[in-house]
Each structure stands twice: as structure tokens, then as C-alpha cells.
Amino acid sequence: MILGAGPTGLGAAWRLAERGHDNWTLYEAAPQAGGLASTVMDAHGFLWDLGGHVLFSHYTYFDDVANHALGDAWVEHVREAWVWMRERWIPYPFQNNIRRLPEDELKACVDGLKALQNGGGAPPKTFRDWLLGSFGQGICDSFLFPYNRKVWAYDPSALNVEWMGERVATVDLQRILDNIALERDDVGWGPNNTFRFPLRGGTGAIWKGVQQLLPKAKLHFNRSIARINTNQRALETTDGQRTAYDALISTMPLDRLLAIIDGPEELKALAPRFVHSSSHIIGIGLKGTPPADLATKCWIYFPEPEYPFYRVTVFSNYSPNNAPAGHWSLMAEVSESPEKPVDIRTVVDAVVAGFERCGFIDRSNVVSRWHRRLEHGYPTPWFGRDAVLDQAQHALQLSGIYSRGRFGAWKYEVSNQDHSLMQGVEAVERILDGARERTFNGEMTSVLTHARSISSR
Ligand SMILES: Cc1cc2nc3c(=O)[nH]c(=O)nc-3n(C[C@H](O)[C@H](O)[C@H](O)COP(=O)(O)OP(=O)(O)OC[C@H]3O[C@@H](n4cnc5c(N)ncnc54)[C@H](O)[C@@H]3O)c2cc1C
């Protein structure tokens, strides 16, 4: 049994179909597949992904599934990312391009980097410690602290470092000093730094395509699961239908899953301990063409608190079909948490005002304003996360439940579309063959390489 038709649930379904396994069913609450990776068309014909989705695949298997779904209907892009702050453009990665900062700020960044050369210091306990120990006080004060506060909607001191694994920051002091001396931009994009995007239908087209290839009779949409009886291994939908399962791959948010199972009280009591942030996605559709400054940019980071958004995507640059002819579009992401509330009545106006303030738009050209709030946006890697996750997953597994995917596993480090699809695929391998789930366990590689085509029945 599969619960959810986002990338994780579809990955599980694909693998079952590929292996010729016949005895499975998928339930999805929404009328169509895609989950958080869906695309919406607004009343004015603009397409909007639910946040800036960039495909950066770690798996050939994932690429194969996406190719089966879309064929060659892709647009290839160079990943051109920038930071907008102090009323100027700074190429990404920020640390390599601090020469573009005002002089006093540049000096503080360099002093901070030089102080790091003395080494030492205790191992980092929080994400804040890790940032400070990797980039120095100046870069943290200018960019990393304010930016991370905005994107996570929590202070970096509330986040753990376990999710970072063995990740080491790339700071090359000599190169940074050379960039300053030679007045050289050191951009993170180039011929090897590309991504692809669906030519038509936005990111959601991939998942609609996968849905089309799966056996229709096994996919049940508009069916929301309301209760799970773990003793009897049975699910109940909101309209009261009961179905038994022997193994269940659940991709709904883990806190909600814990709340609907008839499990032991100590397991249900874990639900309120999960920390997440919500995402507001705001799409602004405009007449005409983007200004020259935005003509080739993919996305822009905004660390300053006076702008409500942490990231803006020039969404019409991803595909000519993302906006009607003669129009272009910008998509902003605004995070929300109990520590960073957002006024839902004014947030769209604040975004338009922010775009105007940095000279991106003239509001007389706005023809469409689109807004969607996602309750579960980012699975926060909160301090103490892994102990809670282990306890929940262990107990669920005793009842034949495998909670996987972005909010099913609640591991930000493996929560993109490629990781999610592979979590679904690998959960099937685990259930059928006892194979180790490498992605779910943070190993980020897969023993499975190529996906075979499947035929719809
Ligand atoms: C703001 C934002 C930016 C992102 N950027 C990127 C990016 O740049 N690159 C990238 O690769 N990924 C990105 N992602 C992540 C991507 O969206 C996820 O990897 C992917 O959607 C996770 O798939 P999933 O199947 O695990 O979960 P979901 O997509 O959440 O799917 C879960 C499904 O379960 C269904 N469901 C829930 N409860 C029930 C119930 N009770 N009964 C039945 N069905 C239920 C839901 O309707 C949903 O369809 C981003 C996500 C967000 C929110």
C-alpha cells in the first residue's frame, strides 16, 4: 500500500510496476499526482511551481524515470544565481565575491576569514557554530546569519549539524584575496553547472507524465486516509472505506501520520515535537519582457530583512511556456514559523513593493498576483531531531509502516525530488528483498542504476 502520489509515492509505484509486482494500491488525497512538486496554472495563464524547483539529480535512475515521463521535452539552463543586497548585485557563491561589498563590510569579512586561519575551536554543536567556524564573523554577519534566518524561519542556533553530514565548507582564502586584488568576479556557474527544466507544464509535468505511465487501476485519487489501525494493519479513508495492508509506504508528513494511527500513546506524543516551517509562494505575472538585469538570471537570494522574500526566481526564464506570449514572471518564496509570523493579508503587497524597491518591476505592468501557502514547506533539522526520528521510525516499522519522502522521513538533506523518488524506490527494494535503503540512511547513492520503461495498463 502506498499513501501519497508525490515523487516518493510515485517512485515506489514505478519500482513495483517495473518489477512486475501486481499486488499494490496507491491512495492520494488530491485529484492528481505531484504533491509539493506540482505546477498550477493561474487564471491569467501563468504557470507556477510550488517554490523554485531546480532539478539537480544525484541518480541515473531518477534521470531515466524523468526521461521516460517527458521524452526530450526539456530546456537546458546554466545555473545563474545572484545575491541582491546593499542595492547591488553580488554573484553567488557570496564568499568568493565579497569584493563587491562596501569597503568597511569587505574589511570585516576578510578579517573574519583571516581569524579562521588560526584554527582550533571546539567542534560545532549548532548550525550557527558551523557557519561561524567555516566562514568567519564578517561573512556570517553580512550574509549567512540574516539569510539563514530568513530561509529556515528559525535562528541557525536552533538547528543541528547532524544533517550536514561530513560536509565541509569551501573557503579558499587565497583565491578570495586574489579575486579582491584582481577585481575579479568568481561565479559558481559555467559550462558544467547546468540544470534542465520541462519545456511545457512546469516541474509538475514530470509527475503527471509518471502518473500516465503507471497502471491506472491501482491509483486512487481524491482518497484521503483518515485513520490507521496498526493492530489490524488497516487504513480507513475519510469516506469510511477500510483496506488492509501488509506493508505501507506512507509519504504524508510524519507528524500527521503519528496523529492518525491507533498506536501507543508514547508514539502519538512525539507528533508535536516535529519542527517545520511553512512556505508562501507568490507569483507575479507581468506584461512585456524582463529588464536587462534579469534577462539571464535564474534565481536571486535576498538576505536583508526589509525584503519579505529570501529567494526570487525569474520563472519565465525557465521556459517560454511558463508565461503567456508577451509576458514574464517572478516567483517569490517567503518562509513562516511561530518565530517568524507572516500576515497572509498583506504578504502579496509586500512582495510587489519589494520587487519595486529593487527596481525589478513597474507595478503598472502587473497582470497577475498568485499566492499559495504550504503548511509543510521545509522539514527543519531542529536540535535533537535524529533521536525523535529514530524512535518514531522504529515503532512504525514494527507495524509494517515505512514513512518516507520529504516530510515522511523529515530529513532536509535527502528531501529533493530525486532523493524522494529514490526513497520510494528503495523502500520497495527493502520490503521485497530486505535491501538497505541508502538514500533514507543518508548515503545518497543507490545500488539501482537504470530504470526500465513500464507500460500503462
Ligand atoms: C518551497 C520548496 C522548494 C523546493 N525546491 C526544490 C528544488 O529546487 N529541487 C527539488 O528537487 N526539490 C525541491 N523541493 C522539494 C520537492 O517538492 C519534494 O522533494 C517532493 O515534492 C517530495 O515528494 P514527496 O512525495 O516526499 O512528498 P509530497 O510532494 O509532499 O507528496 C505527498 C503526497 O501525499 C499526499 N497526502 C498527504 N496526506 C495524505 C492523506 N492523509 N491521504 C492521502 N494522501 C495524502 C499529498 O496530497 C501529497 O500529494 C522544494 C519544495 C518546496 C516546498
Ligand as a Chemical Component Dictionary entry (heavy atoms), coordinates in Angstrom:
data_LIG
# 
_chem_comp.id                   LIG 
_chem_comp.type                 NON-POLYMER 
_chem_comp.pdbx_formal_charge   0 
_chem_comp.three_letter_code    LIG 
# 
loop_
_chem_comp_atom.comp_id 
_chem_comp_atom.atom_id 
_chem_comp_atom.alt_atom_id 
_chem_comp_atom.type_symbol 
_chem_comp_atom.charge 
_chem_comp_atom.model_Cartn_x 
_chem_comp_atom.model_Cartn_y 
_chem_comp_atom.model_Cartn_z 
_chem_comp_atom.pdbx_ordinal 
LIG C1  C1  C 0 9.465  25.758 -1.418 1  
LIG C2  C2  C 0 10.019 24.450 -1.945 2  
LIG C3  C3  C 0 11.113 24.453 -2.789 3  
LIG C4  C4  C 0 11.617 23.242 -3.298 4  
LIG N1  N1  N 0 12.690 23.271 -4.159 5  
LIG C5  C5  C 0 13.126 22.107 -4.701 6  
LIG C6  C6  C 0 14.178 22.103 -5.670 7  
LIG O1  O1  O 0 14.730 23.143 -6.012 8  
LIG N2  N2  N 0 14.574 20.904 -6.186 9  
LIG C7  C7  C 0 13.976 19.722 -5.840 10 
LIG O2  O2  O 0 14.334 18.664 -6.407 11 
LIG N3  N3  N 0 13.002 19.691 -4.914 12 
LIG C8  C8  C 0 12.565 20.846 -4.340 13 
LIG N4  N4  N 0 11.560 20.819 -3.410 14 
LIG C9  C9  C 0 11.150 19.513 -2.858 15 
LIG C10 C10 C 0 10.116 18.706 -3.642 16 
LIG O3  O3  O 0 8.913  19.402 -3.754 17 
LIG C11 C11 C 0 9.969  17.404 -2.847 18 
LIG O4  O4  O 0 11.172 16.685 -2.977 19 
LIG C12 C12 C 0 8.902  16.463 -3.268 20 
LIG O5  O5  O 0 7.691  17.042 -3.607 21 
LIG C13 C13 C 0 8.681  15.484 -2.107 22 
LIG O6  O6  O 0 7.898  14.421 -2.538 23 
LIG P1  P1  P 0 7.091  13.522 -1.515 24 
LIG O7  O7  O 0 6.373  12.538 -2.353 25 
LIG O8  O8  O 0 8.009  13.032 -0.466 26 
LIG O9  O9  O 0 6.086  14.486 -0.752 27 
LIG P2  P2  P 0 4.899  15.393 -1.300 28 
LIG O10 O10 O 0 5.263  16.009 -2.595 29 
LIG O11 O11 O 0 4.542  16.258 -0.160 30 
LIG O12 O12 O 0 3.735  14.330 -1.559 31 
LIG C14 C14 C 0 2.994  13.735 -0.537 32 
LIG C15 C15 C 0 1.608  13.398 -1.066 33 
LIG O13 O13 O 0 0.845  12.756 -0.045 34 
LIG C16 C16 C 0 -0.494 13.206 -0.132 35 
LIG N5  N5  N 0 -1.146 13.036 1.180  36 
LIG C17 C17 C 0 -0.876 13.688 2.329  37 
LIG N6  N6  N 0 -1.686 13.279 3.312  38 
LIG C18 C18 C 0 -2.490 12.337 2.782  39 
LIG C19 C19 C 0 -3.560 11.540 3.305  40 
LIG N7  N7  N 0 -3.940 11.618 4.587  41 
LIG N8  N8  N 0 -4.172 10.665 2.463  42 
LIG C20 C20 C 0 -3.791 10.553 1.159  43 
LIG N9  N9  N 0 -2.801 11.289 0.624  44 
LIG C21 C21 C 0 -2.156 12.178 1.418  45 
LIG C22 C22 C 0 -0.360 14.681 -0.520 46 
LIG O14 O14 O 0 -1.559 15.172 -1.105 47 
LIG C23 C23 C 0 0.816  14.644 -1.487 48 
LIG O15 O15 O 0 0.401  14.520 -2.835 49 
LIG C24 C24 C 0 11.026 22.013 -2.898 50 
LIG C25 C25 C 0 9.897  22.026 -2.057 51 
LIG C26 C26 C 0 9.408  23.213 -1.574 52 
LIG C27 C27 C 0 8.191  23.188 -0.680 53 
# 
loop_
_chem_comp_bond.comp_id 
_chem_comp_bond.atom_id_1 
_chem_comp_bond.atom_id_2 
_chem_comp_bond.value_order 
_chem_comp_bond.pdbx_ordinal 
LIG C1  C2  SING 1  
LIG C2  C3  SING 2  
LIG C2  C26 DOUB 3  
LIG C3  C4  DOUB 4  
LIG C4  N1  SING 5  
LIG C4  C24 SING 6  
LIG N1  C5  DOUB 7  
LIG C5  C6  SING 8  
LIG C5  C8  SING 9  
LIG C6  O1  DOUB 10 
LIG C6  N2  SING 11 
LIG N2  C7  SING 12 
LIG C7  O2  DOUB 13 
LIG C7  N3  SING 14 
LIG N3  C8  DOUB 15 
LIG C8  N4  SING 16 
LIG N4  C9  SING 17 
LIG N4  C24 SING 18 
LIG C9  C10 SING 19 
LIG C10 O3  SING 20 
LIG C10 C11 SING 21 
LIG C11 O4  SING 22 
LIG C11 C12 SING 23 
LIG C12 O5  SING 24 
LIG C12 C13 SING 25 
LIG C13 O6  SING 26 
LIG O6  P1  SING 27 
LIG P1  O7  DOUB 28 
LIG P1  O8  SING 29 
LIG P1  O9  SING 30 
LIG O9  P2  SING 31 
LIG P2  O10 DOUB 32 
LIG P2  O11 SING 33 
LIG P2  O12 SING 34 
LIG O12 C14 SING 35 
LIG C14 C15 SING 36 
LIG C15 O13 SING 37 
LIG C15 C23 SING 38 
LIG O13 C16 SING 39 
LIG C16 N5  SING 40 
LIG C16 C22 SING 41 
LIG N5  C17 SING 42 
LIG N5  C21 SING 43 
LIG C17 N6  DOUB 44 
LIG N6  C18 SING 45 
LIG C18 C19 SING 46 
LIG C18 C21 DOUB 47 
LIG C19 N7  SING 48 
LIG C19 N8  DOUB 49 
LIG N8  C20 SING 50 
LIG C20 N9  DOUB 51 
LIG N9  C21 SING 52 
LIG C22 O14 SING 53 
LIG C22 C23 SING 54 
LIG C23 O15 SING 55 
LIG C24 C25 DOUB 56 
LIG C25 C26 SING 57 
LIG C26 C27 SING 58 
# 
